[in-house]
């Protein structure tokens, strides 16, 4: 995934300053240091609603390439 998330992410995703290291993946509710942040409002009992925040892409990334990569991964997992 990281290749689709824009250039020079190795300079930004260091594991410091509320980022996860470029070579690791994690997720968590309200965890600003996670790769994928799940807001409190997303989890409501047995129901899920809202959004997920992928904190890895940088501002130069192509959102269509990111979405394509995420959808490909999801389809591979569901298969």
N, CA, C and O atoms as CSV, one atom per row, in Angstrom:
chain,resi,resn,atom,element,x,y,z
A,1,UNK,N,N,0.811,-1.202,0.000
A,1,UNK,CA,C,0.000,0.000,0.000
A,1,UNK,C,C,0.851,1.261,0.000
A,1,UNK,O,O,0.491,2.248,-0.642
A,2,UNK,N,N,1.941,1.244,0.689
A,2,UNK,CA,C,2.696,2.471,0.929
A,2,UNK,C,C,3.156,3.121,-0.378
A,2,UNK,O,O,3.310,4.341,-0.435
A,3,UNK,N,N,3.373,2.336,-1.415
A,3,UNK,CA,C,3.801,2.906,-2.698
A,3,UNK,C,C,2.722,3.805,-3.304
A,3,UNK,O,O,3.041,4.737,-4.041
A,4,UNK,N,N,1.455,3.537,-3.003
A,4,UNK,CA,C,0.353,4.345,-3.536
A,4,UNK,C,C,0.089,5.587,-2.693
A,4,UNK,O,O,-0.739,6.418,-3.065
A,5,UNK,N,N,0.769,5.725,-1.583
A,5,UNK,CA,C,0.443,6.774,-0.613
A,5,UNK,C,C,1.277,8.036,-0.752
A,5,UNK,O,O,1.312,8.865,0.157
A,6,UNK,N,N,1.944,8.185,-1.881
A,6,UNK,CA,C,2.682,9.411,-2.150
A,6,UNK,C,C,4.173,9.262,-1.918
A,6,UNK,O,O,4.616,8.335,-1.240
A,7,UNK,N,N,4.956,10.189,-2.491
A,7,UNK,CA,C,6.419,10.122,-2.378
A,7,UNK,C,C,6.921,10.569,-1.004
A,7,UNK,O,O,6.254,11.320,-0.292
A,8,UNK,N,N,8.076,10.101,-0.664
A,8,UNK,CA,C,8.816,10.539,0.529
A,8,UNK,C,C,8.110,10.264,1.856
A,8,UNK,O,O,8.360,10.957,2.842
A,9,UNK,N,N,7.237,9.268,1.891
A,9,UNK,CA,C,6.583,8.939,3.159
A,9,UNK,C,C,7.568,8.414,4.197
A,9,UNK,O,O,7.301,8.482,5.396
A,10,UNK,N,N,8.695,7.895,3.747
A,10,UNK,CA,C,9.695,7.414,4.708
A,10,UNK,C,C,10.228,8.558,5.576
A,10,UNK,O,O,10.727,8.319,6.676
A,11,UNK,N,N,10.127,9.788,5.091
A,11,UNK,CA,C,10.574,10.944,5.875
A,11,UNK,C,C,9.539,11.362,6.916
A,11,UNK,O,O,9.881,11.963,7.934
A,12,UNK,N,N,8.286,11.043,6.656
A,12,UNK,CA,C,7.194,11.471,7.534
A,12,UNK,C,C,6.748,10.372,8.489
A,12,UNK,O,O,6.457,10.646,9.654
A,13,UNK,N,N,6.692,9.136,8.013
A,13,UNK,CA,C,6.207,8.020,8.825
A,13,UNK,C,C,7.368,7.389,9.590
A,13,UNK,O,O,7.868,6.324,9.231
A,14,UNK,N,N,7.774,8.066,10.637
A,14,UNK,CA,C,8.954,7.654,11.400
A,14,UNK,C,C,8.609,6.914,12.682
A,14,UNK,O,O,9.485,6.307,13.298
A,15,UNK,N,N,7.351,6.955,13.094
A,15,UNK,CA,C,6.966,6.394,14.385
A,15,UNK,C,C,6.975,7.441,15.483
A,15,UNK,O,O,6.608,7.157,16.623
A,16,UNK,N,N,7.391,8.647,15.142
A,16,UNK,CA,C,7.399,9.761,16.087
A,16,UNK,C,C,6.268,10.723,15.729
A,16,UNK,O,O,5.703,10.640,14.639
A,17,UNK,N,N,5.946,11.611,16.621
A,17,UNK,CA,C,5.000,12.700,16.340
A,17,UNK,C,C,3.651,12.203,15.821
A,17,UNK,O,O,3.172,12.661,14.783
A,18,UNK,N,N,3.054,11.283,16.534
A,18,UNK,CA,C,1.721,10.753,16.217
A,18,UNK,C,C,1.645,10.093,14.846
A,18,UNK,O,O,0.653,10.257,14.136
A,19,UNK,N,N,2.665,9.362,14.472
A,19,UNK,CA,C,2.621,8.547,13.259
A,19,UNK,C,C,3.120,7.153,13.593
A,19,UNK,O,O,3.914,6.976,14.516
A,20,UNK,N,N,2.661,6.178,12.851
A,20,UNK,CA,C,3.196,4.828,12.954
A,20,UNK,C,C,4.397,4.737,12.016
A,20,UNK,O,O,4.454,5.442,11.009
A,21,UNK,N,N,5.335,3.891,12.338
A,21,UNK,CA,C,6.506,3.690,11.493
A,21,UNK,C,C,6.075,3.152,10.127
A,21,UNK,O,O,5.094,2.415,10.026
A,22,UNK,N,N,6.806,3.519,9.092
A,22,UNK,CA,C,6.461,3.130,7.725
A,22,UNK,C,C,6.458,1.612,7.547
A,22,UNK,O,O,5.744,1.108,6.680
A,23,UNK,N,N,7.222,0.880,8.326
A,23,UNK,CA,C,7.316,-0.572,8.163
A,23,UNK,C,C,6.397,-1.353,9.102
A,23,UNK,O,O,6.520,-2.574,9.204
A,24,UNK,N,N,5.485,-0.673,9.785
A,24,UNK,CA,C,4.555,-1.338,10.701
A,24,UNK,C,C,3.127,-0.908,10.384
A,24,UNK,O,O,2.896,0.154,9.807
A,25,UNK,N,N,2.180,-1.747,10.770
A,25,UNK,CA,C,0.763,-1.421,10.618
A,25,UNK,C,C,0.053,-1.708,11.928
A,25,UNK,O,O,0.286,-2.738,12.561
A,26,UNK,N,N,-0.814,-0.791,12.330
A,26,UNK,CA,C,-1.702,-1.047,13.458
A,26,UNK,C,C,-2.949,-0.199,13.302
A,26,UNK,O,O,-3.022,0.670,12.434
A,27,UNK,N,N,-3.915,-0.459,14.142
A,27,UNK,CA,C,-5.151,0.317,14.132
A,27,UNK,C,C,-5.637,0.438,15.566
A,27,UNK,O,O,-5.235,-0.338,16.432
A,28,UNK,N,N,-6.493,1.404,15.813
A,28,UNK,CA,C,-7.027,1.559,17.151
A,28,UNK,C,C,-8.083,2.639,17.220
A,28,UNK,O,O,-8.101,3.574,16.420
A,29,UNK,N,N,-8.966,2.488,18.198
A,29,UNK,CA,C,-10.013,3.479,18.431
A,29,UNK,C,C,-9.374,4.707,19.060
A,29,UNK,O,O,-8.751,4.621,20.118
A,30,UNK,N,N,-9.531,5.836,18.411
A,30,UNK,CA,C,-9.024,7.134,18.877
A,30,UNK,C,C,-7.507,7.151,19.066
A,30,UNK,O,O,-6.992,7.973,19.824
A,31,UNK,N,N,-6.796,6.267,18.398
A,31,UNK,CA,C,-5.340,6.189,18.512
A,31,UNK,C,C,-4.707,7.026,17.402
A,31,UNK,O,O,-4.652,6.593,16.252
A,32,UNK,N,N,-4.236,8.207,17.741
A,32,UNK,CA,C,-3.656,9.101,16.745
A,32,UNK,C,C,-2.289,8.624,16.253
A,32,UNK,O,O,-1.781,9.150,15.263
A,33,UNK,N,N,-1.697,7.659,16.907
A,33,UNK,CA,C,-0.434,7.108,16.460
A,33,UNK,C,C,-0.592,5.863,15.602
A,33,UNK,O,O,0.400,5.252,15.205
A,34,UNK,N,N,-1.826,5.485,15.315
A,34,UNK,CA,C,-2.095,4.274,14.542
A,34,UNK,C,C,-2.060,4.546,13.042
A,34,UNK,O,O,-2.211,5.687,12.604
A,35,UNK,N,N,-1.861,3.500,12.271
A,35,UNK,CA,C,-1.936,3.607,10.812
A,35,UNK,C,C,-3.369,3.913,10.379
A,35,UNK,O,O,-3.600,4.774,9.531
A,36,UNK,N,N,-4.319,3.204,10.967
A,36,UNK,CA,C,-5.744,3.426,10.726
A,36,UNK,C,C,-6.375,3.818,12.052
A,36,UNK,O,O,-6.332,3.056,13.018
A,37,UNK,N,N,-6.952,4.991,12.095
A,37,UNK,CA,C,-7.603,5.491,13.311
A,37,UNK,C,C,-9.105,5.294,13.180
A,37,UNK,O,O,-9.704,5.663,12.169
A,38,UNK,N,N,-9.707,4.713,14.207
A,38,UNK,CA,C,-11.146,4.486,14.244
A,38,UNK,C,C,-11.729,5.448,15.269
A,38,UNK,O,O,-11.449,5.308,16.460
A,39,UNK,N,N,-12.528,6.416,14.847
A,39,UNK,CA,C,-13.114,7.363,15.802
A,39,UNK,C,C,-14.093,6.671,16.751
A,39,UNK,O,O,-14.692,5.655,16.398
A,40,UNK,N,N,-14.252,7.220,17.949
A,40,UNK,CA,C,-15.206,6.681,18.920
A,40,UNK,C,C,-16.592,6.551,18.310
A,40,UNK,O,O,-17.300,5.582,18.585
A,41,UNK,N,N,-16.985,7.504,17.493
A,41,UNK,CA,C,-18.331,7.515,16.922
A,41,UNK,C,C,-18.569,6.375,15.939
A,41,UNK,O,O,-19.717,6.090,15.596
A,42,UNK,N,N,-17.508,5.718,15.481
A,42,UNK,CA,C,-17.646,4.620,14.524
A,42,UNK,C,C,-18.223,3.387,15.192
A,42,UNK,O,O,-19.002,2.655,14.581
A,43,UNK,N,N,-17.851,3.150,16.436
A,43,UNK,CA,C,-18.277,1.960,17.163
A,43,UNK,C,C,-19.436,2.336,18.073
A,43,UNK,O,O,-19.285,3.167,18.969
A,44,UNK,N,N,-20.593,1.724,17.843
A,44,UNK,CA,C,-21.775,1.996,18.663
A,44,UNK,C,C,-22.453,0.666,18.982
A,44,UNK,O,O,-23.348,0.227,18.259
A,45,UNK,N,N,-22.022,0.033,20.062
A,45,UNK,CA,C,-22.577,-1.273,20.406
A,45,UNK,C,C,-22.206,-2.301,19.360
A,45,UNK,O,O,-21.029,-2.512,19.068
A,46,UNK,N,N,-23.225,-2.942,18.795
A,46,UNK,CA,C,-22.995,-3.954,17.760
A,46,UNK,C,C,-22.988,-3.359,16.357
A,46,UNK,O,O,-22.712,-4.057,15.382
A,47,UNK,N,N,-23.291,-2.071,16.258
A,47,UNK,CA,C,-23.369,-1.423,14.948
A,47,UNK,C,C,-22.116,-0.592,14.689
A,47,UNK,O,O,-21.496,-0.072,15.616
A,48,UNK,N,N,-21.761,-0.479,13.429
A,48,UNK,CA,C,-20.637,0.355,13.024
A,48,UNK,C,C,-21.156,1.425,12.077
A,48,UNK,O,O,-21.978,1.149,11.204
A,49,UNK,N,N,-20.673,2.635,12.256
A,49,UNK,CA,C,-21.098,3.719,11.375
A,49,UNK,C,C,-20.003,4.782,11.348
A,49,UNK,O,O,-19.161,4.839,12.244
A,50,UNK,N,N,-20.020,5.603,10.339
A,50,UNK,CA,C,-19.050,6.688,10.279
A,50,UNK,C,C,-17.952,6.418,9.279
A,50,UNK,O,O,-18.216,6.004,8.151
A,51,UNK,N,N,-16.731,6.650,9.686
A,51,UNK,CA,C,-15.606,6.580,8.763
A,51,UNK,C,C,-14.381,6.017,9.473
A,51,UNK,O,O,-14.340,5.944,10.701
A,52,UNK,N,N,-13.402,5.627,8.699
A,52,UNK,CA,C,-12.085,5.240,9.192
A,52,UNK,C,C,-11.100,6.269,8.671
A,52,UNK,O,O,-11.279,6.803,7.576
A,53,UNK,N,N,-10.080,6.546,9.433
A,53,UNK,CA,C,-9.077,7.533,9.024
A,53,UNK,C,C,-7.759,6.817,8.743
A,53,UNK,O,O,-7.099,6.330,9.661
A,54,UNK,N,N,-7.384,6.758,7.471
A,54,UNK,CA,C,-6.093,6.190,7.088
A,54,UNK,C,C,-5.076,7.315,7.199
A,54,UNK,O,O,-5.136,8.280,6.437
A,55,UNK,N,N,-4.154,7.204,8.127
A,55,UNK,CA,C,-3.229,8.289,8.435
A,55,UNK,C,C,-1.922,8.196,7.644
A,55,UNK,O,O,-1.011,8.991,7.875
A,56,UNK,N,N,-1.813,7.246,6.720
A,56,UNK,CA,C,-0.562,7.044,6.001
A,56,UNK,C,C,-0.382,7.884,4.748
A,56,UNK,O,O,0.740,8.323,4.498
A,57,UNK,N,N,-1.414,8.140,3.936
A,57,UNK,CA,C,-1.193,8.911,2.702
A,57,UNK,C,C,-0.722,10.336,2.974
A,57,UNK,O,O,-1.113,10.953,3.965
A,58,UNK,N,N,0.122,10.847,2.082
A,58,UNK,CA,C,0.527,12.245,2.216
A,58,UNK,C,C,-0.269,13.108,1.240
A,58,UNK,O,O,-1.081,12.592,0.472
A,59,UNK,N,N,-0.042,14.386,1.268
A,59,UNK,CA,C,-0.856,15.318,0.482
A,59,UNK,C,C,-0.628,15.198,-1.023
A,59,UNK,O,O,-1.431,15.711,-1.803
A,60,UNK,N,N,0.436,14.539,-1.446
A,60,UNK,CA,C,0.711,14.392,-2.875
A,60,UNK,C,C,0.166,13.087,-3.448
A,60,UNK,O,O,0.323,12.824,-4.640
A,61,UNK,N,N,-0.464,12.278,-2.624
A,61,UNK,CA,C,-0.976,10.988,-3.075
A,61,UNK,C,C,-2.223,11.170,-3.934
A,61,UNK,O,O,-2.989,12.115,-3.749
A,62,UNK,N,N,-2.411,10.254,-4.870
A,62,UNK,CA,C,-3.596,10.247,-5.728
A,62,UNK,C,C,-4.704,9.476,-5.002
A,62,UNK,O,O,-4.572,8.267,-4.807
A,63,UNK,N,N,-5.790,10.142,-4.598
A,63,UNK,CA,C,-6.838,9.460,-3.827
A,63,UNK,C,C,-7.475,8.290,-4.583
A,63,UNK,O,O,-7.946,7.341,-3.955
A,64,UNK,N,N,-7.497,8.339,-5.907
A,64,UNK,CA,C,-8.070,7.242,-6.682
A,64,UNK,C,C,-7.179,5.999,-6.616
A,64,UNK,O,O,-7.686,4.879,-6.546
A,65,UNK,N,N,-5.872,6.187,-6.637
A,65,UNK,CA,C,-4.951,5.053,-6.504
A,65,UNK,C,C,-5.034,4.453,-5.105
A,65,UNK,O,O,-4.961,3.235,-4.939
A,66,UNK,N,N,-5.188,5.310,-4.103
A,66,UNK,CA,C,-5.315,4.824,-2.726
A,66,UNK,C,C,-6.578,3.987,-2.584
A,66,UNK,O,O,-6.531,2.876,-2.057
A,67,UNK,N,N,-7.691,4.508,-3.046
A,67,UNK,CA,C,-8.953,3.786,-2.942
A,67,UNK,C,C,-8.904,2.471,-3.714
A,67,UNK,O,O,-9.404,1.454,-3.234
A,68,UNK,N,N,-8.309,2.482,-4.902
A,68,UNK,CA,C,-8.188,1.255,-5.688
A,68,UNK,C,C,-7.390,0.205,-4.928
A,68,UNK,O,O,-7.752,-0.972,-4.927
A,69,UNK,N,N,-6.316,0.620,-4.288
A,69,UNK,CA,C,-5.483,-0.326,-3.533
A,69,UNK,C,C,-6.233,-0.876,-2.323
A,69,UNK,O,O,-6.163,-2.073,-2.042
A,70,UNK,N,N,-6.952,-0.008,-1.606
A,70,UNK,CA,C,-7.732,-0.459,-0.450
A,70,UNK,C,C,-8.832,-1.432,-0.871
A,70,UNK,O,O,-9.032,-2.460,-0.223
A,71,UNK,N,N,-9.541,-1.116,-1.949
A,71,UNK,CA,C,-10.604,-2.002,-2.417
A,71,UNK,C,C,-10.053,-3.345,-2.881
A,71,UNK,O,O,-10.683,-4.381,-2.669
A,72,UNK,N,N,-8.890,-3.335,-3.509
A,72,UNK,CA,C,-8.260,-4.591,-3.932
A,72,UNK,C,C,-7.929,-5.449,-2.717
A,72,UNK,O,O,-8.171,-6.656,-2.724
A,73,UNK,N,N,-7.384,-4.840,-1.689
A,73,UNK,CA,C,-7.044,-5.581,-0.474
A,73,UNK,C,C,-8.293,-6.152,0.180
A,73,UNK,O,O,-8.304,-7.311,0.594
A,74,UNK,N,N,-9.341,-5.345,0.275
A,74,UNK,CA,C,-10.587,-5.815,0.884
A,74,UNK,C,C,-11.160,-6.985,0.095
A,74,UNK,O,O,-11.612,-7.966,0.685
A,75,UNK,N,N,-11.147,-6.894,-1.232
A,75,UNK,CA,C,-11.699,-7.980,-2.045
A,75,UNK,C,C,-10.872,-9.254,-1.904
A,75,UNK,O,O,-11.426,-10.352,-1.960
A,76,UNK,N,N,-9.564,-9.131,-1.722
A,76,UNK,CA,C,-8.713,-10.307,-1.534
A,76,UNK,C,C,-8.973,-10.959,-0.183
A,76,UNK,O,O,-8.927,-12.184,-0.065
A,77,UNK,N,N,-9.244,-10.158,0.822
A,77,UNK,CA,C,-9.507,-10.688,2.162
A,77,UNK,C,C,-10.863,-11.378,2.199
A,77,UNK,O,O,-11.006,-12.424,2.832
A,78,UNK,N,N,-11.849,-10.814,1.536
A,78,UNK,CA,C,-13.202,-11.368,1.547
A,78,UNK,C,C,-13.308,-12.630,0.705
A,78,UNK,O,O,-14.248,-13.404,0.885
A,79,UNK,N,N,-12.376,-12.859,-0.207
A,79,UNK,CA,C,-12.455,-14.016,-1.110
A,79,UNK,C,C,-12.128,-15.311,-0.408
A,79,UNK,O,O,-12.150,-16.373,-1.030
